[in-house]
Amino acid sequence: MDENKIETRPDEEAGEPFFLEYFNTDWIFSTIKRADYLLLRAIQVRAGERGKPGRTYLADLAAGLNMPIPTLSRTVERLQDKGLVTWKTDRAAGQTYVRLTNKAVELMDDESRRMRAASRRVREEIDGEELDRAIETARKIAEILKESKRTS
């Protein structure tokens, strides 16, 4: 048995190992963490919402992500420490905003290329009908997990 492979069984006790082994979407990311990518992407998507190109106001981002501003502030500070965002105050608006750095844009582009390549490979190696079933099953699993989280 491969030492790095987590033993999985189709019983209840195998739940955690099953998810750790087969649903680790972090595998695809190599230059930045998935969580960082998702937040950087949210910043990128919201940039310019108030007519200020490249800026994403922290309050808007927090509302869109349904995240408390203090929690988001700590996360943005961590991204700033990594050189991925700049964080400034718009004195006229009296609010804080963030901007992606060139480094962040380059890393996100690299990760996006990697995800597209992985997607192409999946489509090449798994026939359409089988892939459609797998995607539908994954959607059902995601919905069950979301529902489980709401009822916990």
Residue pairs with C-beta under 8 A, 6 or more apart in sequence:
1 7
5 21
6 17
6 20
6 21
7 14
7 17
8 14
8 17
8 18
8 21
8 22
25 34
26 33
26 34
28 34
28 111
28 114
28 115
28 118
29 37
29 111
29 114
30 111
30 114
31 107
31 110
31 111
32 40
32 84
32 107
32 108
32 111
36 79
36 82
36 84
37 108
37 111
39 65
39 75
39 76
39 79
40 79
40 84
40 85
40 100
40 104
40 108
41 108
42 56
42 61
42 64
42 65
43 56
43 61
43 85
43 98
43 99
43 100
44 56
44 100
44 105
44 108
46 56
46 60
46 61
46 64
47 53
47 54
47 55
47 56
47 99
47 100
48 54
48 55
49 56
49 57
49 60
50 57
50 60
50 93
52 90
52 97
54 99
54 100
55 90
55 97
55 98
55 99
56 97
56 98
56 99
57 90
57 93
57 95
57 96
57 97
58 69
58 72
58 73
58 76
58 95
58 96
58 97
58 98
59 69
59 95
59 96
61 67
61 72
61 98
62 68
62 69
62 72
65 72
73 96
76 85
76 87
76 98
77 87
79 85
79 98
79 104
80 86
80 87
83 101
83 103
83 104
84 100
84 101
84 103
84 104
84 107
85 98
85 99
85 100
85 101
85 104
86 98
86 99
86 101
87 96
87 97
87 98
88 96
88 97
88 98
88 99
89 95
89 96
89 97
90 96
90 97
100 108
122 131
123 131
126 134
